[in-house]
């Protein structure tokens, strides 16, 4: 661990020093500005008395332990993003939101977005190592075990009250997929809306969005929220890829001087409802999206305008939450889920032969599952709180098909399976001393069909020197069983072993008075049998277990947040992820060594505000062995909270300075890197009825 950390720290030390100093100085300099918004007398942090330090406002988190607790008491390092930040920074998708969170990064291949956590993002991974929950409902589907972070299959951000991102493994209470972290999405209620709301957006690239939401409390018993939305974009009309430019490329698919035209559009329909009656809550979600793909991935014909994917996601969830007593609570949940993917890939094209047939390859995954969960939480004594429960999922359908649409059809994959998953967990929080707590949990999972069993512990020792401060020493383990896609679709999939991770982290958090927060965290992750997807065949890659991979890093964050709405947050992450099973300790691909982020949300007077984000990604190693270029991204949002009596208006410029940047491609692509869009604009209007 020491060599990993210091090797990384010494790289580009001068640049790193200025990044750290810049983020820290910007955050500290904003503190007097923040106080000016509230017309308070000047103070210095060093002048705070113990009494003042104890007069703090500490955020609460639910997803870390499945019950509400202060962030400083949770056995994890947690970030919380609320609805004010989502609106103030103009976030359009979950990918936009997560880009602004400390230690996280997102890449995009012009079809899907992919989340990296603390240096880990494997090419070909469909976000399988982070668990996503909507009001406690698991969003990871049962074929790829992943989620879609873009408009398709993820809830409209206007319906979100807050997002909790819990770092580190949480398999001790959530099971598989809670490998690197958990994103718990808490939605708004009918009571919080109390009326109807319609919104309309227009943006560059012929982008339009419309939403209508109704929320209200009826007869003091029924809390109802219903929402529907539609999004469409023409995408970037002309994209250039030198790999498909016949003037410089020898690829047989190269044509049209490397330009693909009108092949980046997307259309998405969504529906969401949340109905609450006393102790019962019913939620339902449905989304259907179609995305054209311009990259000619998986060996498709370039510039055909016939390559696209369709993704549908639905679920229904009924939860019963009952307070047995002042100290005990019971939650019972039943759910039904459906996820469907269909890919169209025109292939087998020979530009040297004009009569050659273009064959449509169809790729399909169909998942359906149902299950139940029961959880019992009890404050046994002043010192002890216990959480225990069980979860059962029945995979009704896990079907995958890949074939060439000719007569007769040529099948490459035709697999259908079912399965059962049972998880049992228990966690205890015990107060050793008034300011010292130990938090320990254990979960057992049994994948009956795959004959995989796993037991995963988590232990945290949390010391609170004052009301707003905490020092956390954390250890956790997690596992991820090979999913149906990896087992049935990829070469060598049947021989894959489950991934296993061990993590060590020391985190210090301090809330100063009601406005300031500082976080310092160091961590070391060790992964055994990490599943890696690659190979020379872009259509059907090979999956193998890497022997051992490690990452070490440190994160720093300073925040100033005021009731006036002014927020300033600066963070810096230093990380190094490597495959240590080889003697030369190879650096992992898609892993930036440094991330720096600055977020400013400032009231402008009246009811207007400005939101500015600046993000730095260091270069990342690609699968070809080269590196993409480091880059800066900036976004600016002007937000008028109220125009007239019921209307709000916002305008956002994404990639404000028109940076030329790209993300690494995967073995799905001929491209080593995937160039991204330049400056984009969006205008949004919300009206309350």
N, C-alpha and C positions, 0 to 999 in steps of 0.2 A: 504493500500500500504506500509507504513513504516514497519509494522510487517513482511510482505512478504519479503521485501528486506533485512532487518537486520537478520531475521531468517536464510536466505540463506547465508548471508555473514559470519555469525559466524561459520558455519559448516566447519570443516577441515581448520581452519584459517591459521595454520602454512603452510600446503601444498599450500594453495592459495597464501600466501604471496610470497613463492618462485616462483610460476608460474608467477605472475605478475612481480616480480623483474627480473626474467630470461628473459621474453619477452622484457621488457623495456630496460634492460641493453644491450641485444643483438642488438636491433635496434639502440640504441644510440652509441654503440661501432662501429657499421658499418659506421657511418657517416664520420669519418676520413678516413676509408678505401675507401669509395666512392670518397671522394675528391682526394685521391691519384690516382685514375684512370684518373682524368682529370688534374693532375699536377697543382692544384690550391694551393695558400697559405693557411696555417692553419687558421681556423675560429672557433669560438664558437657561438652556437645559441644565447647565451646571449649578444654577441657583435653585433648582427644584428641591424642596424639602422632602423628607420621607412621607409626610402627610400628603403633599401634592402628588408625589409619585403614586400613592395609593388611591388617589382620586382619579381613577382611570376608567375608560369605557372600553371593555374588552369584547371583541366579537365572539359570537357563538357558532358552533358547528354541530351538525347532526351526523353526517356521514362517517366520521372517524370511528365512532363506537356504536352507532345506531341508537343514540339518544343525545339530547341537547347537552352540550358542555362548553365551557369557555375554551377558546382556541389555545390558551396557555395551559390548559389541563388535558388537552387531547394527546394521545400517544402517537403523534405524527406532526409533520410540518405542513401547515394548511394555508391556502390562499382562498379568499372569498371575493367574488365579483358580483356586485349587486346591480339591480335594474338601472339605477342612475348612471353607473359607469357604462353599461351596455349602450344606453341611449346617448350619453355624452360623448362617447368615442366612436359612435356610428357603426358599431359592429353589425355585420350582416349575417354571419354564420357562426357556428360554434368554432370553426377553424379560426376566424378573425378574433374571437374572444380569447381563445387559448394562446394565441401568439403573444398576447400581452402579459402572460403570467410568468413569473420568475421560474427559470430553469426549464421551460417548455419551448418547443419549436415545432413548426408545421411546414411540411413540404407539399407540393401540388404538382401532379403530372398531367393536368388538363382533363382529368376524368374524376379522380378522387383526391382528397386531402389526407395526409398521414401525420400522426402525432408522434413526436419524439420527446422522451422524458429523460432528463439527466444524461444525455449522450447516447441513448439507445433508440434506434429506429432502423429496423431491418428492411432492406428492399424486398418488396413482395408481401409485406405484412399489412393486412387490412385492419390495423388498429386493434389487434387481438390482445395486446398486453396491458391495456388500460380498460378498466370496467366503467361503463357509463350507466347511470341510473337516472330515471325521471320519477321523482316523488317515490323513490324506493323501488321502482320497477326496472328490472334488468333490460337494457337495450341491446346488448351484444347478442347477435343471432346465433343459430345453432349449426351452421355449415362452415362459415369462415371464422365464427366466434368473434366477429368484428362489428364495427359501427361505421356509418357514413357521417362525416363531420360537416358536409356541405348542405345545401338546401334540401336535397333528397334525403328522406329518412331521419332527419333530426328536427326537433320541434322549433317552431318560429321563435326567434329570440325575444320578440315583443311580449311573449307569454311567460317569460322567466322572471321570477322574483330575485333569485340569486343562484350562483353556481359555486359549489364548494369543491376545490381540488385538493385531495388528500394524497400527499406524496408517500412513496414507499409501499411495500407489500401489505395487502390487507386480506390475504387468503385466510387468515385466522377467523374472519367473520363472513367473508364474501365468497370464498372458494376460488376456482380458476378464473383467469382474466384479471383479477385484482393483483397484478404482477408488479407493475411499476407505480401504479396509482389508481385512485378512484375519483371520478368526476360525478358528483351528486348534484343533479339539477332540481331545484325547487321551483314549482310553477306558482303563478298568481292564482287567486281565488276570485269567485264572483263578488265577494264582499269588497275586495281591494279595488275592483273595477267600478262596481256600483253604477252600471249603465251600459251604454253601447259605445263602441269605438270603431271607426273606420280609418284606414290608412291607405295611402297611395304613394308609390315611389316611381321615379323615372331616373334613368342613368345612361351613361355612355354605353356603346355597343348594343343599342336598342334594348335596354334592360327595363323591365316594368314589374312592379309588384303591387298587389292589392290584397287587403285583409279586412275582414269584418269580425268583431268580437263582441259578444254580449255577456255581461256578468251581473248577477243580482242575487240578493237574499230574499226569499219568499217566506212570509209568515214566520219569520225568525227560526225556521227549521231547515229550509232547503237553501243551500248555497250552490248556485248553478253558474258555470262558465262554459260557453260554446264559442268556438272560433273556426273560421275557414280562411284559407289564403291561396293565392295563385302567384307564381313567379315565372317569368320568361325572359330570356336574353338571347340575342343573336350571337353573342360571343365576339371574339376578335375575328373580323372578316378575312384577314389575310395574315398567315403565319409562315415564317421562313425557317426551314431546317436544312442546313448544309449537307446533312447525311443523306438527303433525298434530292440533292441538286445534281443532275446528271453531268453537269460540267465539271464537277470536282469529286463526285462519288461514283464508285463502281458497283453499288448495290443495284440489282436488276429492277428494283421497284422505283428507282429514282426517275423523276419526271417533273415537268412544269417548272423547271429551274429551282426546285426546292420549295415552291410555294403551295400551300394548301388553302383553299378558298371556301368560305361559308361552311366550315365544318367544326364549329365550336359552340353551337347553340345548346340551350337547356330549357326544359319546361318542367315545372313541379306544381302539384296540387297537394294541399294538406288540410286535415281536419283534426281538431282536438276538442275534447269535452271533459270537464271535471264537475261531478255532481256529488255533493256532500249532504247527508242527512244524519244529524246527530253523530253517532259513532261509525257510520258507514261512509265510505268514499268509493265512488265508481269513476274510473278514468278510461278513456278510449282515445286511440290515436290512429290515424291512417295517413299515409303519404304515398304518392306515386310520382316518379320522376323519370325523365328521359334526357340523356346527355350524349351529344355527338362528340366523337373523339378525333382530334386532328393529328395525332402523333403516329398513326399507322402502327399501333402496338400489336403484339402477338402475331407479327408477320402479315398484317393486313395490307391491302393495296393502298398506296399513298394517294391522297387527294381524290378519293372515290366518293366522299360524302355519304358513304354507306356504313361506316363504322360507328356504332353507338351502343350504349347500355341502357337498360331500363331497370329501375329498382323500386320495389314496392315494400312497404313496411306497415304492419298493423299490429295493434294489441288491444286487449280489454283486460282491466284489472279491477278487482273488487277487494277492498281492504276493510277490516273491522278492527277498530282501536278502542279498547275498553280499559278504563281505570278501575282496577279491582279495589284499590284503596289509595290513600294518599301516597303510599310508598311502592305500589306495584301496578304494572301495566301489562296488558296482553294485546298483541297484534297478530291477527290472522289474515293471510292474503291468499287469494286464488287468482290465477292469470291464464290467459290464452294468447299466443303470439303466432304471427305469420310473417315470413320474409321471403321475397321472391326476387331473383335476379335473372336477367336475360341479356346476353351479349351477342351482337351481330358483327362478324368480322369477314369482309370479302377478301378472299385469299386466292392463292394459286394463279397468280397473274404473271405473264411473261411479256414485257413490253416489246421484245424483239419479234414477237409473233402476234400480229393484230387480230388473228382469229382465235387466239387462246381463250379458253373459257375462264371466267371469273366465278369462283365457287364461293358460296356463302357458308361460312362456318358459324354454327350456332352453339352458344355456350349457355348453360342453364343451371341454376341452383335454386332449389325449392325447399324451404325449411318451415316446419310447423312444430310447435311444442306447447305444452301446458304444464301447470304445476301448482304447488302450494307452498306456503312458508308460514311458520308459526314462531313467534318470538315472545319471550317473557322477560321483563325487566323488573328488578326489585331492589329497593334500597333496604338492605337487610339490617343495617345499623348506621350510625353516624359515620362509621369508618369504611363500611363495605357496601358496594353496589355490584350486583350480578346481572349479567345478560346471558341468556341461553336460548337456543332455538334449533330449528331444523328446517331444511329446504329440500323439496323433491321436485325434479323436473323429468317429464316424460317426453322424449323426442319422438313425436308422432311420425315425422317425416324428415329425412335428411337425404335429399335426392340431388344427384348431379349428372348432367348429360352434356356431352360434347360430340357434335357430329357435323359432317359436311352435308349440306342440303342438296343432295343429288339423288338420282334414282338408280339403283337402290341406295339408301343412306349408308354412309360410312361412319360407323361409331368409333370414337376414340376413348370415350369414357361413358359408362352407363352403370351408375352405382346408386343403390337405394338401401338405406339402413335405418334402423331405429335404435333407441338407447334409453337407459335410465340413469339418472344421477341423483345420489342422495348425499346431503351434507348435514353434519351435526356440529354445532359450535357452542362454546361457552367462553365468557370473558368476565374477569373480575377487576374491579378498581378498589384498591385497599389503601387507606390513609395510614401510613406508618407513623408520621409526625404531622403536626398541623400544617407544615409546609413541604412535606415529602410524601409522594404517592407512588405506588407501584401499580402498573396496569399490565395484566397478563391475559392472553387469550389463546385458545386452541380450537382448531377445526379439523374434522375428519371428513374426507370426501371419497365416495366409492362410485367409479364409473363402471357399471356392471358389464356392459357390452364389451368395452375395451379392456376389461380386466385390469383397471388402473385404480390403485388406492393411494391416498396421500394424507398425511397428517402434518399440519403446519402451525407452528407457534408464533406468537408475537409478545414481546416483553418491552415495557417502557418504564424507566425510572425518571420521575418528574419532580424537580425541585423548584419551588416557588419562593424566591428570596423576598418578594413583595407581591402586592396584589396584582400588579400588571406585568410581572416578569416570570420567566420560566427557563430552566435549564433542563433539556431533555436528553437522556441517553437511551437510544432506541436500538433494539435488535428485532429482526423479523425474517421469516421465511415465507416463501410462496411457491406455488407450482402452476404449471399450465400444461394440461394434457393436449397431445396433438389433436387438432380439430379434424372434422370430417373431410375438409378440403385437402389438408396436408396428407391425410392417410390414404384417401381414395383417388385423388386427382394427380398427385405428383409422383414422379419416379422415386422409389425407395421409401414411399410414405408408410407402408405397412410395417417397416422396421424401426420407425421413429420412437424415441423414448420421451417421456415427459420432461419439460424444462423444470429446473429447480433454481431458486435464487436465495441467497443469504445476504442480508443487508445490515450495515452498522452505520449509525448516524448519531452525531452530537449536534444539537440545535439550541441556540439561545435566542429568546424572543423577549423584547421589552416594550411595553406600552408606556409612554410618558404622558402623564396627565390625561386629557381627553383627546389629544390631537396627534400625537406622534407615535411611531412604531419603528423599531429596528429589529432586523433578523440577521443572524449569522448562523450558517449551517455547514458542516463538513460531513461527508458520507463516503462509504466504500461499499460497492455492490460486487458480488461474485456470483456468476451464473454458470451452472453446469448444464451441459447438453442443450445449449441454446439452439433452437431450430433455425436453420439458415436455408433460404430458398435461392437457387441460382442455376447456372448451367448455360450451355451454348444454345439449347433449343428454346426459343422465346415463347413457344406455345405451351410446352409441357416441361417445366423445369424440374430439377431434382432437389429434394429436400434431404438435408443431412443434419445430424447433431454435431455442433462444434463442441470440442472437449471442454474448454473453460474460457469464459470471457469475464473481464473485470472493468469496472469504471470507478474512478475516484474523482472527487470534486469538492468545490466549496461554492456557497452562494451567499450573497450579501444584498440586503434590501433596506432602504430607508423610506419612510412614508410620513407625510403630513396630510391630515384630513380634517376638514372643518365643517361645522353645521351649515355654514354659508354655501357649501357646495364646492369649495376649493379643495382640490386634491393634487398632491404632487408625490410621485412614487418613482424611485430609481432603483434598479437592481443590476447586479452583475453576477454572472455564473461562469465558473471555470471548471472544465470537465475533461476527462481523458478516458475514452473507452477503447479497450484493446482485446484482441484474441490472444490469450496467454497460454493456450495449449501448444502453440508453436514456439520454438526456441527464440525466434526473433520478435515475438510479442507484436503482432501485426495490428495496426490501428483499424478500428471498425469503420466501415463506410457509413455515409449519411450521418456523421457525428461531428458537429461543430465543437471546436475546443473552447470557444468563448461565445457568450451571449451577453449583450448589454441592452437595457431597456429603460426608457424614460417616458413617463406618462404625466401629463398636466391637464387638469380639468379646472378651468377658471371662470368664475362669474364675471360677466362683462357689464353689469349694471342692469337694472330692471329685472327681467326674467330671462335674460339671454346668457349663454355661456359659450366657451370655446374649449374644445378638447384636442390636444396635440399629443401624438405618440411618435417616438423615435426608437427604432429597434436596429440592433447590430447583430449580424450573423457572421462569424468567422468562416473561412473556407471549410469545405467538407470533402473528404475522400470519396471518389466515385468508384463504381465497380470496375472501371477500366484502369484504375491506378492513378489517374490524374486527379486534380482538385478543381472544384468550381471556385469562382472568385468570391471573396468576402464582399459583403454589401451592407448598406444602410437602407432602411425603409422609414418613411415618414407619412403619417396620415393627419389630416386636419379636419375637424368637424365644428361647424358653427351651428349652435342649437338655440333656437328661440322658443322658450318653454310655453309661451302663450301669445298668440296673435288674436286679438278680439277676445271673446269670452271662452271659446271652447276649442280653439285650433292651435296646434303647435307646428313648427316648421324647423327642419334641419337640412343642412347641406354639408356634404363630406367630399373631400378630395383624398383618394387613396393613392399611395405612392406619389406623394405631393411633389417631389423633386424629380419625378420621372426617371428613377434609377433603372439602370440596365442590369438585371440580375437573373439568376437561374438556380434551379434545384437539381440535384443528381437524379438521373433516371435509374430504372431498375433493369433487370434482365428481360422485362417485358418489352423494352424499347431498343431500337437501333441507336437512338440518341444517348450520348453520354450524359448530357445535361438537358433539362427542359426549360427553355426561356419563358419568362413570365411577362405579364402585361405591364405596360407603362402606366401613366397617370389615368385614373378613372374618376368620374364624378357621379354623385348621386344627390337627388333632391327628394325629400320625404315630407309628406303632410299627414298629420294625424288630427282627426276631428272627433270630439266627444259629444254624444247626444244626451 
